[in-house]
């Protein structure tokens, strides 16, 4: 994800990167991890600048969170 800012990753893409084909859990597990990550890196986790949600698709790392 860090090497591809701006690219959208689905929950299944992220699970596959983390666990490979052996993972048998739920895609919503990623949502919990994203929420925990946001509480650690975002100035305001309710209005994320760095890890953005693309509704209906997944998540992306902001290409330029400062808007420059």
SEKEGU-790969 format. One record per residue (C-alpha): x, y, z; residue number from 0; residue in one letter. Coordinates in steps of 0.5 Angstrom, whole numbers, plus 500, padded with zeros to 3 digits. Layout:
% SEKEGU-790969
+-----+-----+-----+-----+-----+
|  c1 |  c2 |  c3 |   n | res |
+-----+-----+-----+-----+-----+
|   X |   Y |   Z | NUM |   A |
...
+-----+-----+-----+-----+-----+
***
This chain:
% SEKEGU-790969
+-----+-----+-----+-----+-----+
|  c1 |  c2 |  c3 |   n | res |
+-----+-----+-----+-----+-----+
| 500 | 500 | 500 |   0 |   X |
| 506 | 505 | 502 |   1 |   X |
| 509 | 504 | 495 |   2 |   X |
| 502 | 505 | 491 |   3 |   X |
| 499 | 512 | 494 |   4 |   X |
| 493 | 513 | 491 |   5 |   X |
| 491 | 506 | 489 |   6 |   X |
| 485 | 503 | 492 |   7 |   X |
| 485 | 496 | 495 |   8 |   X |
| 479 | 492 | 497 |   9 |   X |
| 479 | 488 | 503 |  10 |   X |
| 480 | 482 | 500 |  11 |   X |
| 486 | 485 | 497 |  12 |   X |
| 489 | 487 | 503 |  13 |   X |
| 487 | 480 | 507 |  14 |   X |
| 491 | 477 | 501 |  15 |   X |
| 497 | 481 | 502 |  16 |   X |
| 497 | 480 | 509 |  17 |   X |
| 495 | 472 | 510 |  18 |   X |
| 495 | 470 | 503 |  19 |   X |
| 490 | 464 | 501 |  20 |   X |
| 490 | 461 | 508 |  21 |   X |
| 486 | 466 | 511 |  22 |   X |
| 479 | 464 | 512 |  23 |   X |
| 476 | 470 | 517 |  24 |   X |
| 472 | 476 | 515 |  25 |   X |
| 473 | 482 | 511 |  26 |   X |
| 471 | 486 | 516 |  27 |   X |
| 477 | 485 | 520 |  28 |   X |
| 481 | 490 | 516 |  29 |   X |
| 476 | 495 | 518 |  30 |   X |
| 478 | 494 | 525 |  31 |   X |
| 485 | 494 | 523 |  32 |   X |
| 484 | 501 | 519 |  33 |   X |
| 480 | 504 | 525 |  34 |   X |
| 486 | 502 | 530 |  35 |   X |
| 491 | 505 | 525 |  36 |   X |
| 488 | 511 | 524 |  37 |   X |
| 487 | 512 | 531 |  38 |   X |
| 495 | 512 | 531 |  39 |   X |
| 497 | 516 | 525 |  40 |   X |
| 491 | 521 | 524 |  41 |   X |
| 491 | 528 | 527 |  42 |   X |
| 483 | 527 | 527 |  43 |   X |
| 481 | 519 | 526 |  44 |   X |
| 474 | 521 | 524 |  45 |   X |
| 476 | 525 | 518 |  46 |   X |
| 482 | 521 | 516 |  47 |   X |
| 487 | 525 | 511 |  48 |   X |
| 492 | 519 | 510 |  49 |   X |
| 488 | 512 | 510 |  50 |   X |
| 482 | 514 | 506 |  51 |   X |
| 476 | 510 | 505 |  52 |   X |
| 473 | 509 | 498 |  53 |   X |
| 466 | 507 | 499 |  54 |   X |
| 464 | 501 | 496 |  55 |   X |
| 471 | 499 | 494 |  56 |   X |
| 476 | 499 | 500 |  57 |   X |
| 482 | 503 | 502 |  58 |   X |
| 487 | 508 | 499 |  59 |   X |
| 493 | 511 | 502 |  60 |   X |
| 493 | 519 | 500 |  61 |   X |
| 497 | 521 | 495 |  62 |   X |
| 498 | 527 | 498 |  63 |   X |
| 495 | 528 | 504 |  64 |   X |
| 497 | 536 | 505 |  65 |   X |
| 493 | 537 | 498 |  66 |   X |
| 500 | 540 | 495 |  67 |   X |
+-----+-----+-----+-----+-----+
***
